[in-house]
Amino acid sequence: MSSSFVSEAKEVRQSNKDANIDISELVMKYIPAGTAKEAAENFLQSNKFILNYQPIAPDKSQTLIAVFAEKSLLTSFGFHDEIRVIIVFENGTAKRASGKLIYRSL
């Protein structure tokens, strides 16, 4: 199940060549509101995402920005797709999740 998330995001690129694509519906399919923080972390790490936590907000929520960028010959030249997942956690569970598929170039 875990590798299908990245595969589905890559399929979006096949039909949409925009530089910045909202894939929030796809993210919510795999990480719906109410998902435990540990389960979301495990899912993203199993898909080779790098997890970057932001400082805890005054309202005690914490935002996780997870980034997946596949390494290839083109990435060494600065051209690649990046999958970015953003999750806001409150009390150890996902309050909301969103995502972007971003084309990166020099």
C-alpha positions in Angstrom: 0.0 0.0 0.0 2.8 2.5 0.9 4.5 2.6 -2.6 1.1 3.1 -4.3 0.9 6.7 -2.8 4.1 7.8 -4.6 3.0 5.9 -7.8 -0.3 7.6 -7.8 1.4 11.0 -7.4 3.6 10.2 -10.3 0.6 9.3 -12.4 -0.8 12.8 -11.8 2.3 14.2 -13.5 1.5 12.1 -16.6 -1.8 13.9 -17.2 -0.9 17.3 -15.8 2.3 19.2 -16.7 1.7 22.2 -14.5 4.7 23.2 -12.3 2.6 23.2 -9.1 -0.2 20.7 -8.7 -2.5 20.4 -5.7 -2.6 16.7 -4.6 -4.4 17.2 -1.3 -7.2 14.7 -2.2 -4.6 12.0 -2.8 -2.9 12.9 0.5 -6.2 12.8 2.4 -6.9 9.3 0.9 -3.8 7.9 2.7 -3.6 10.3 5.7 -7.2 11.3 6.6 -8.0 13.7 9.5 -7.8 11.8 12.7 -4.8 9.7 11.7 -2.4 9.1 14.7 0.9 11.1 14.4 3.0 8.0 14.7 1.0 6.2 11.9 1.4 9.2 9.6 5.1 9.4 10.3 5.6 5.7 9.7 3.6 5.9 6.4 5.7 8.8 5.1 9.0 7.3 6.2 8.1 4.0 4.5 7.6 6.0 1.3 11.1 7.6 1.8 9.9 11.1 2.7 12.2 13.4 4.7 10.2 14.7 7.8 10.7 18.3 8.8 8.8 19.5 11.9 8.0 23.1 12.4 8.1 24.7 15.9 5.0 24.2 18.0 2.5 27.0 17.4 0.9 29.0 20.2 -2.3 27.0 19.9 -0.2 23.8 20.6 -0.6 22.5 17.0 2.5 21.3 15.1 3.0 21.2 11.4 5.0 18.5 9.6 6.3 19.2 6.2 7.4 16.0 4.5 9.3 16.0 1.2 9.9 13.2 -1.3 12.4 13.9 -4.1 13.5 10.9 -6.2 17.2 10.8 -7.0 18.0 10.4 -10.6 20.5 11.7 -13.3 18.1 14.6 -13.9 18.1 15.6 -10.3 21.8 16.2 -10.4 21.1 18.8 -13.1 18.3 20.4 -11.0 15.3 18.9 -12.7 12.9 16.8 -10.7 9.5 16.4 -9.2 9.0 16.9 -5.5 6.1 15.6 -3.5 5.4 17.8 -0.5 3.0 16.7 2.2 1.9 19.1 4.9 0.1 17.8 8.0 -1.1 19.8 11.0 -1.3 17.8 14.2 -3.3 18.6 17.3 -3.2 16.3 20.4 -1.3 13.6 18.5 -3.6 13.3 15.6 -3.8 14.8 12.1 -6.2 17.8 12.0 -5.7 18.4 8.3 -3.4 17.2 5.5 -2.6 18.6 2.1 -0.1 18.1 -0.6 1.6 19.5 -3.7 3.4 18.0 -6.6 6.1 20.5 -7.6 8.3 20.5 -10.6 11.8 21.8 -9.6 14.3 23.2 -12.1 17.3 25.5 -12.0 
